[in-house]
Amino acid sequence: MMWLMAYDYMEEFLQILKIYVAFVHFIELACPSRLRWAREEFNQNERDIKSIYNQLLDIVKQRNNREFRKFTRINISTYEHLVQLLKKKLQKYSARKPIPPECRLLLTLMYLAYDSPRPLLQMAFRLGSTTLRSIITDTCECIANELASGYYLTSLRSEDYYELTEQNLEATGMPNCIGSLDAIQFLTERKTRDPIVVVASCNTKYQLINVDVNMLGEVMKNDNIINNLLHNRVDSLPDDIQMADSGLLIPSYFVTPRIFPFVRHTMRPYPGKVLTPCKEAFNARLKTCSDYLDNSFGILIYKWKVLQNRFAGLPEISCNIIKSCIILHNFAIEHDRSYLHNQLMDHVDETTQELKLGVWRETVKLPKTRLFSNYENTANNDAFASRDLLKDYLFKEST
């Protein structure tokens, strides 16, 4: 009899438990944004006392640029400038104490600069995994949107192109040359997804311009510098120039890889291994120009190590991360003299007068893309004629 009473009691208890579980499940569906308790080591007190952010603030107050650059790649004044530009958009409001914009930017810089493992950043900043991921995603999106107008240039004005031709003439001796144009790619962890392609040219300060970042298929459809060149739609490019001594008309041009379609405003090297001396000299001059872009890409990937690994996130998030790195790269060159140093890029040794390769080449291999193989590799007679005329002019000049 006692056994039966105990059995009835357990049945009643199980029924109550089922009702409770159903109620809790209903509350989870009805109130997905309810407050959740954080892990004990990530609570506000622990964050205020042990977060690395507070230690880095002391470095900022001491104006110790050397130590600060070890974490962020940039100096303190550049970081503070970025904070002022992004603070309004990074400021969050919450019932609990929100993460300050300075901390959000600092965390993101450390992630981009060293591709720091997220569990390590969680412990360093005392943040949960969801909060950490949200901060990085939101901050990269903010950088990509707020600073794009000045440091993520998809096209240039006519006066800018004319200025580029003057800079390249002084740096490489190439008349009417706008610079080099090429593309690199970044792979994703999903084999079924296209790689992310970066199309760009550069100036003589190693800043990237004429930039387009997108999935491989989208780049081929976009209104970017490549498609505009192929269809001769770049009206802002400089006009043909007439060489004073010879009367030759030389169009403005980008130096491109061998597999790039050979059209009016492009210039690619002569193919083959056995070439005449003048053709070899011409190819060497083109390489001097294309080395500027190789160094720009190499320094970008060397400084922001998140670009050295495959991307696991959604395409739009991954593209924002890449755009943020490009913007920070261009921004730092403009505002931080310590960002670039002589040994970082290819340079001529002042003592031996020998060409020294940049230190980025020791660890970075540029991830070249198959983008150009998707275009019909054709050339017109005008392009061949322009290359021969420019080759003859340069070879005559050198002799």
N, C-alpha and C positions, 0 to 999 in steps of 0.2 A: 504493500500500500504506500509506504514511504517512497519507494522507487517510482511509482506512478506519479506521485505528486511532484517529484523532482523533474520527471520527464516533461510534465505539463508546464512547469516553470521555465525550462529551457526552450520549449517551443514558443512560449510567449516572448521570451527575451530575444530570440532570433527574429521574430516578426517585427519587434520594435527596432532592432538593429537594421533590418532591411529598409524600414521606413526612414530611418535616420540617414542611411547611405543615399537613398533616393533624394532626400531633401538637400543634402550637401551637393549632390550632382546637379540638382536644379539650380541651386545658388551659383555654382560655377558657370553654368550656361547663361544665367540671367545677368550676372555681374562679373564679366571677365576682367574688368579693370579694378577689382577690389584690391585693397592694400595687401601686400605680401611681406612677410618678415624676411629680412636679410640674414645671411649667415652671420654668426656671432663675430667672426674675425673681420667682417665687412661692415659692421655697424658704424654709426657716426662718430662715436668716441674713438674707436680704433683708427678710423680714417683721419681724424684730426691730429692724432698723436703719432701714428706710425707711417702715414703715407709718405712716399718719396717726394711728393709734390711740395711738402713743407720744407724738406731739405734743399730742394732745387730753388725754392724761394729765397733761402739764405744765400745761395750762390748768386742769384739775381741781385740781391741787395748789396752784396760785396762787389758787384760788377766784375766777377771773375769770368771773363770770356773764354779762357782756355778750358776750364772745367765745363762750362755750359755747352760749348761746341761738341764735347764728347758725347752728349746726350741727344743733341738736336741738329747738328750740322751747321747751325747758324749762330751768330753772336747775339748778345742780349738786346742790343738796340734794334736789330732786325726783328727779333721775337716780339718786342714791345710794340713795334710798328704794326706787325701783323695783328696783335691783340686789339689795337685801336681800330683797325679796319674791319675786324670781324666780330668785335665784342657785342654789338647790338644784335646780331643774328645768332650768336652762340649763347646768349643769356637765356636761361630757362627759369620757369616759375613753377613751384611745387609746394605742397603742404609741408613736406620735409625740406631740409636744407639742400638746395640744388648744388650740383657740381659747378664751380665757377668757370667762366669762359677761359681764363688763363690756364686752368688745369686741363680742360678739354683740348685746347690747342697743344699744350705741352705733351700730353699723352699721345695725341695723333702724330706729332712730329717724331717722337721716339719710335712709334710703330713703323712709320714710313722710312725712317733713317736706317733702322737696323733689322726690320722685319722681326721684331721681338716676339717670342711666343706669347700668345694671349694669356695662358695661365700665369706666366711670370709677371706680365703687366697687371693682372688681377691682384696678385699679392703685393706688388710694389705700390699700387695706388689704392688698394683695399676696395675693389669694386667687383661686383658680380659679373658673370660672363655676359648676361644679356645687356647690362648697363654699359659694359666696356664695348661690346660690338655696336651698340647704338651710338655711342659717343664717336667712335672712329668713322662710322658711316655718315652721320650727320655733319661732322666737321669737314670731311672730304667733300661732301656735297656743297657745303657752305663756301669752301675755298674755290671750288670749281665754278660756282655761280657768281660770287661776289668779286673775285679778282680776275675773271676771264677777260674783261674789256681791256685791261692794260697788259696782261701777261700771258694770255692764251689767244694769240692772233691767228685767225683762220685766213685772213687776206690782208693785203697792205694797200695803201694809197699810192698814187703815181709818184709823189715826191719821196716816199719811203723807198721805192724801188730805185729811183735815181741815186739816192744816197747810198744804197747797197752797192750799186755798180762802182761808185767812187771808192768805197771801202775795199771792195774786192780787187780793184785795179791796183791800189796801193799795197795790198797784202800779198797778192799772187801774180800781178802783172797781166791779168787776163782782161782785155778790153770788153766793155759792155756786158760783163758777167754778173748775174744777179746772185749767184751762189750755187751751192750744191743741193740736190733734191734726192731724197731716198726714203725708204720705209723700213721699219723693224716690226717684229711681232712678239706678242706675249701669249704663251699657251695657257689653256685652262685645264682643270683636272678632269673635265668630262671630255672624253675622246670624240663624242658626237657633236660637240660644239665648236664652231669656228674659232680660230685664234683672234685675239684683239690686235689690230694693226695700228701703228702710229706712222702717219705720213708727215714729213716736215722738211723744211730747209732751215738755214741758220744764218746769223750774221757773224761778223768777225769777232764779236765778243762772246761767242759760243752760246748765245740765246737761241732757242728754237722758235721759229715763226712759220707761217703758212701751215699750221698744225691741223690735223684731223685724226681723232681717236675714235675707233669704232670697230665693230666686228667686221671680218673680212668681206662678207657679202654687202654690208651696208656701205663700206668705204667705196666700193665700185659704183654705188648708186648716188652717193652724196655729191653736192655741189662743192667740190674741193679743187685744190690746185692741179691735181693730176688730170681729172676729167676736163677741166677748163683748158689745160694745155693741149690735150688730145683733140679738142674741138676748136682750138684757136679762139677761145672766148675771154682771154685775159687782156682786156683793153687797157688796163692800167700799166702794163709793162712799158719800159722805155722804148723809144723809137730806134730804128736802125741808125748807126753812126757811120760816118764816112771817114776813113783813115786819111789823115792829112797828106802823108807822103805817097800813098799808093792809089788813093781814090776808091778803095774797096768799101763796099757797104756791108757792115756786120750787124746782124740782128741781135737783140738782147736774148739771153739764154740762161737756162739752168744746166749745170753739169749733172748728168744722170748716170746710172749704172749701164753696163753693156746691154742688158736685156730690156731696157726701157724703150718703148716705141720712139723712133727717131723722127721728130716733127720739127716745125719751124723754130720754136723757142726752147729747144733742148740741144744739148751737146754731149755726145758720148764718145768714149775712146775708140781708137781703131782696133779692130779685132785681130787675133793672131799672135803668135809668139815670135815669128821672124819678121821684123819690120825695118823699114828704112830708118836712118838716124833722125830724120826730121819727124817721122811719125812717132818714134820713141820719145823724142823731146816733147812732142805735143801731148802724148799720154802722160808723161811725167808732170807737165804743167797742170793738166786736168786733175791729177791725183793730189797735187798741192791744194787745190780748191776743195776737193771732196774730203780731204783729211780734216778740214774744219768741222764738217758735219759728223764724221766718225768720232771726233773728239767730243763734240757736243752730246751725241748719244751715249758715248762711253762714260763721260763724267756724270751724266744724269743717272745711269744705272749704277755706277760706282758709289755715288753719294746716297742714293735712295734705294737701299738694298731690298725693299719689298718688291722691286721690279725684277729681282733675280730668280724668283720662284714662280710656280704656277699659281693661277688665280682660281680660288674655289667658290667665290661668291657669284651672285647673279651678274649678268653682263653689264647692267647699268651701274651697279656698285663698283665693279672692277674698273670700268671706264672712268668713273669719278676718282678712284684712287690714282690711276695713271695720270689723269688731267691734273690732279693736285700736285703730283710730283713735278710735272712739267712747269706748272705755275710757280711752285716754290723754287725750282731751279732758276727760272728767269728772274724771279723776284730777288733772290739772294745775289745773283750776279749784279743786279742793278743797285742794291742797297748794302751789300756786305763785301768789303774788299778781301776779307779773309776766306771767302768761300772758294775762290780759285787761287791756286798758287802755281808757280812756274813748272814744278815737277809733275803736276797733275796731268797736263796735256803734252803733246809732242812739242819739243822745243830744241833750239840750238844751244849747246853748251858754250858758255861765254869764254871758257878757258881753252878748250880744244877745238871749238867751232864745228863740232860733230853733232849730228841730229840724234837727240835722245828721245826715246819713246816715252809717252806718258805712263804714269804708274797704274792707271786704270787698265791698261792692256795686260798687266800681270794676272788679273783676276776676272776680268770681264771679257766675254766673247759676244760680239754684237749678234743678236738673234735675227738674222736676215729673213725676209719674208718671201713667200711665193706669190705675192700679190701681182707682180708684173707679168707673171706667166698667164694670168687670166685676161690680159689685153692682147689684142692682135698686134704682133710685133712687126709692124710695117714701117716703111720710111719713104719719104718722097724725095725727088731729085733736088729740091731746094735745100733740104737739110744736108745732103751729101755735099752739095756745092759750097754751102756756108762753112762746113767743117774743113774742106780743102783750102778755102780762101783764108780761114783763120790760121790753119796750120802753116801755110806758106808765109803769112805775115809774121807769125811768132818765130818761125825758123829763120827767116831773113833778119828779124830783129836780133836774135841771139848770136847770129854770125857777124 
